[in-house]
């Protein structure tokens, strides 16, 4: 899951990023409303955690503008204010939920889970393409009785490929979703991890291959000679 945190208090933003990453979420951070909007309008995020009091464009304006742009990503609004009128203003601007500072990490996690459930997130134990399975609990890739463990980036790339196995996933999409919006990763980083995954698919003996489409991206296919 990919989360955008828009918070101008850098210590709080970094703390939020850290605790969410410990839960294995991918997290990008913006420190003002304008940058937050520019990142959120990409539509790549599953949840946006948005502070109300922001420089350049406040959180209410960001939420309103995102909804006008037809971005329906769930928004969790953060504020130091707990007056009913403030909460109403936040929800009316397009936010889906509202949380008052300070808050416990457990409450944050619960609200993020609730927002993704409202979006119809289906919780799966594994993903499969032909004879290859990816265990979402332990990050193991398997075929029959052979399995191999994937590291974090390998796991995230394989999960993305398995979500739409017949469709092409571009290198740009993989960089943004796996390395992050502000990452310095380049095409070569993706190619290295694709190479790792191909070796692991070969190791487990799956009748599946990651096919490269020149200058476009990757998709999964069943091996023709399998």
N, C-alpha and C positions, 0 to 999 in steps of 0.2 A: 504494500500500500504506500502511496506517495502523498505526503502532507506538505502544505505550504504554511509557514508561520510568518505572519506580518506583525512585527512588534518592534517599536523604536527603542525600548529599553534593552540595550545589548546584552546585559547580564541575564535578564529574564529570557530573552530570545535564545541565547546560547544554552541556558538551562533547559528550556523546553526542547530544543533540538537534541540535547544529550539524552534526556529521559525517554524521548520518543524513539531515538535510534537504539536505545537499549532494548526496546520492545520490537526491534527489527523493522521499524518503519523507515522509509526513505524520506528525508526531511530537507527542504530548502528553506532559506530565511531571507526575508526582505525587511529593511529597516525604515521604510517610509511608504506611504500609501501609493505613490505613483509607481514605484518599482513593484510593489505588491500587486497592483492592478495589472501591470504589464506581464508579470509572471503568471498570474491567475488566469488571465484571458486566453492563455495557451490551451486551457482545458485538460491538461495532463494530470491534474491533482485529484485525489479521492476525497480529501477534506482540506478546507482552508481554516486556519486558526487566526482570527483577525482582531487586532486591538482597535478600540474605538478612537483613542487619542493618538493620532499619527501626524507627522509633518507632511506637507505638500498636498495631501488628500486624506481626510479623516476616514475612519473605518466605515461610517455610515455611507459616505459618498462612494467608497470603493464597492461596497455591497450593492448599492443602487445601480452603479454603472455596470457591474458584472451581470446583474439580472437583465438590464437593458440590452446587453450583448448576448443574451440567451445562454449564459454560462450558468448551469444549474448545479454546480459543485456545492455540496453541503458546506455551510459557513457556521463556525462556532465563534461567536463574538465574545471578546474579553474586555472587561472594563473594571475600573476601581469603584464605579458608582453602582449602588444597589437599589436606587429608587425605581418604583414601578414604571414611571414615565420614561425613564432611560431604557428600561428593558423593552417597553412597547416600541420606542423609537428604533431600537436595534432590530427587533423582529419585523417591524414594518418596512425597514430598509431592504429586507431580503435575507436576513440571517435566519438560520434554522434552529439555532440554540444560543443560549446566553449564559456566560459564567462570570461570576464576580471574583476579582482578585482580593486577597490571596486564596489559593485553592490547593487541595491535595492532589498529588499525581494520580492517585486512584480514581478521583472524580474525573480528571481529564481523560484518562483511558476509557472510562465507562461511557462518557459522552461521545468520544470519537467512535467507539464501537456502535453506540446507538445510532449515530448519524449514518454510518455505512450500512447498517441493517435497514434503515429507512430507504436507502437507495437500492435495496433489493440484493445486497451482497449475499452470495451463496457460499457457505462454509464447506469446503471440500477437504477430504482426507488425502486425495491423490488426483493427479491428472494423467491422462493416457493418450497416446497416439500409436495405433497399431499394437505392436507387442512391447512397446516401451512405456514404463510408468515412472512418474515422479512423485515421491512421497513428500507431501507438504509439511509433515510434522518433523521429519528427521533429515530432509534434504538429500535423500538417497535416490539415485536413478537406477532402475532395475529392468531386467528382461529375464523372465523365467526365474531361475534360482540364482542368477548372478546380479550383483548390485555394486554400485560404487558411490561414494559420498561426494557431493558437490560443495565447493566453497561458496561463499555468499554471492559473489558476482556471477559465477556459473549458474547457481540456482535461480537467480533473478532473471537472467537471460533465457534460460530454458523455460521458466514459467511463462514468460512473455511469448515465446515461440509457440508454446502449447496452448495458449489462450486462443490463438487464431492460426492453427497449423497450416491451413491451406492458403492463407494470405501472406503477402510479403511484409516483413518488418524491416524498416530502414535502419541504417546505422545511426542516423540522427535520432530516431526514436529510442533506440537502445541506450545511446549516450545520455539522453535527457532522463530516461526512466531509471537507469541503473546507476549512473555516476552522479546525476543531479544537474539541475538547470545551470548552475554557475561553474560546473566542472571544467577543468582544462583537458579532459580526455579528448582524444582524437580517434579517427577511424582505425588507426593501428591498434589501439587498446581493445576495440571490439574484435578485430581480427584475431588477436592473440587468444582471447577467451573463447571465441568460436572454434579455434584450433584445439584448445583444451577439451571442449565439449565433444568434438568429433572423435578424439582419441578415446574418451570415456564411453561414448556410444559404441565404438568398435570393440572396446574391452568387454562390455556386457553382451555383445553379440546381437544387438537389436537390428531388425530389418528396417531401419530408419536412417535417414541421412539429412544433414543440414545442407541445403542447396544454396549456393550463391547465385544471385542474379546480378550480373555486372552493372555497377554504378546505381543499383537500386537497393538491394538488401538481401535478406535471407528468409527461407521458409523451410518447413519440414516436409519431406516426401518419403513414401515407402520405397525402399530399394527395388529397382526394376528386376534385378536378378535374384531377389530373395525368394 
